[in-house]
Amino acid sequence: MSKRLIIVGGGPAGYVAAIRAAQLGADVHLIEKEHIGGVCLNVGCIPTKAMLHVAETYQAVLNGNSIGICADNVNVEWPKVLAYKNSVVNRLVLGVQGLLKANRVTIHHGHATVRSPKSVELNGAEMEADSIVLAVGSEPSRPDFPGSDLPGLLDSTAALNLESIPESLIILGGGVIGVEFAVMFRNFGCNVTIVEMLPRILPGMDADIVEQFQIELARKGISILTGARLTEVSGNGSELCAHIDVNGQPIERTAEKMLIAVGRRPRINGIGLKETGVTVEHGRIVVDDCFRTSIPGIYAVGDCSSTMMLAHVGSAQGIAAVEHALGHTTAYVGHIIPACVYSNPEIASVGLTEEQARAQGIHFKTGVFPLAGNGKAIIESNGTGMIKIIAGSRHGEIIGVHIVGPRATDLIAEAALAMRLEATVTELVSTIHAHPTVSEAMPEAALAVDGLSIHWPPGMKHNQGAL
Ligand SMILES: Cc1cc2nc3c(=O)[nH]c(=O)nc-3n(C[C@H](O)[C@H](O)[C@H](O)COP(=O)(O)OP(=O)(O)OC[C@H]3O[C@@H](n4cnc5c(N)ncnc54)[C@H](O)[C@@H]3O)c2cc1C
């Protein structure tokens, strides 16, 4: 007889787990209280990328003069932008619903509460299963400061559905979500200020990459305050005033709207964890390497339990959890996770940064190849950006790759695969890459580890300008 599985949450962790479990022959019941696709499809990854795409296209047309595209009266028709974004979301949500149906996953609507290791309560009725997978996701963190309840303060969901493009926007938080919104709204013509408490934006990303990225943001006209702590927000009805302490100096910035993007927290209240005895630490469900919680039979995956709150992480964990629950061996490789910023330029990264490698006492060497030496990058983005490879100093094994520039978010897949296969820089170099592509910069960066790039002059530093 097939095993019965209940999966709570239909985001990228839950719906992917459901499909995989169905492939393995389980009788799968997926419970979702809002929308199939979760945060990612409905108010996260997909709508933001759709709007970033429109904003970037708008800028490309506005600045098309230099490449011979001359268009007058270029405007943004905001309702159409929102309609396009919604159409992409709806198409993907319908697609996932179709996939679940085609895999014979039963979808239930409502708020599920865990009642025992083998049962959940849904809409007043008890449902039983051999295993339960919690994939309940996360919600925006809401910091408390004077003025935090004023109208005009937005979370990311509200920022995706504004009635018009604000003239000015303050973004509290210079992490990935804050930066993506900053670039999107700036490209739509809004005046944007990022307020970040830490010494630099995008903490955790490679310092050289972020430095070059910040130069690009400044070139776009995005104002960045680092070492900046918001103390209060006041408002006069039409404008918000942010009171900020910048390295001990009080300053004020005004804007029409303010986006709070200081991170997300697991959404785990009111789902029966305490009553069932599932261990929670620092607001997160505790799991082991196989995504088992402290209660046998209950698994947790995705944002509700992971320190890396990314859709692809949740999906990979969902697959691993149901494979384990159904008695199969799993292959979750949690130390090679690409992380991307879908801004303009893009950033992508996998493996260790120099700082992390140093902290772990690893002996390494680095190779940097500026995209000013790559034909396709010059065609597409004026040669802005670079690839940095970090490799073990003895064998040249790749331990980290960091990219800023065009197509970075696609290029990073090659780096992740290289790391997964424990490839060395020599193997990257001897893999022939098509010309002209930005991917040619990957073997060039690998060659740079030994100072042997073909398309960059020997001895010239990566930040010494274009060829
Ligand atoms: C603006 C924004 C942009 C983002 N961009 C990216 C990106 O580009 N790339 C990326 O990898 N990640 C991105 N993320 C993060 C990504 O969206 C999350 O990591 C991902 O959605 C987590 O998936 P999940 O399945 O764990 O949870 P969620 O997507 O949060 O899904 C959880 C689901 O569970 C349901 N649920 C919760 N409790 C219950 C209950 N008791 N009963 C029934 N159903 C319940 C919820 O309604 C929800 O649908 C972004 C996030 C935001 C906010």
The ligand as an ORCA input file, in Angstrom:
! r2SCAN-3c Opt
* xyz 0 1
  C      10.223     40.192     -2.679
  C      10.883     38.831     -2.619
  C      11.701     38.428     -3.645
  C      12.317     37.174     -3.600
  N      13.120     36.801     -4.630
  C      13.712     35.586     -4.600
  C      14.513     35.148     -5.682
  O      14.684     35.849     -6.662
  N      15.068     33.927     -5.611
  C      14.890     33.118     -4.524
  O      15.430     32.010     -4.512
  N      14.134     33.509     -3.482
  C      13.541     34.718     -3.499
  N      12.739     35.099     -2.460
  C      12.569     34.169     -1.333
  C      11.571     33.074     -1.716
  O      10.347     33.643     -2.080
  C      11.398     32.135     -0.536
  O      12.654     31.637     -0.150
  C      10.494     30.966     -0.916
  O       9.223     31.405     -1.310
  C      10.369     30.012      0.278
  O       9.575     28.941     -0.112
  P       8.748     28.101      0.962
  O       8.010     27.090      0.169
  O       9.648     27.662      2.042
  O       7.744     29.133      1.613
  P       6.641     30.103      1.009
  O       6.912     30.446     -0.400
  O       6.522     31.201      2.001
  O       5.327     29.213      1.003
  C       4.742     28.777      2.188
  C       3.284     28.513      1.920
  O       2.710     27.879      3.046
  C       1.402     28.360      3.251
  N       1.054     28.143      4.656
  C       1.674     28.663      5.737
  N       1.119     28.188      6.872
  C       0.130     27.346      6.485
  C      -0.814     26.560      7.195
  N      -0.804     26.517      8.527
  N      -1.695     25.840      6.485
  C      -1.690     25.857      5.128
  N      -0.820     26.588      4.414
  C       0.082     27.329      5.076
  C       1.509     29.831      2.886
  O       0.256     30.374      2.546
  C       2.484     29.785      1.704
  O       1.781     29.725      0.476
  C      12.096     36.328     -2.490
  C      11.250     36.731     -1.454
  C      10.646     37.967     -1.522
  C       9.730     38.384     -0.413
*
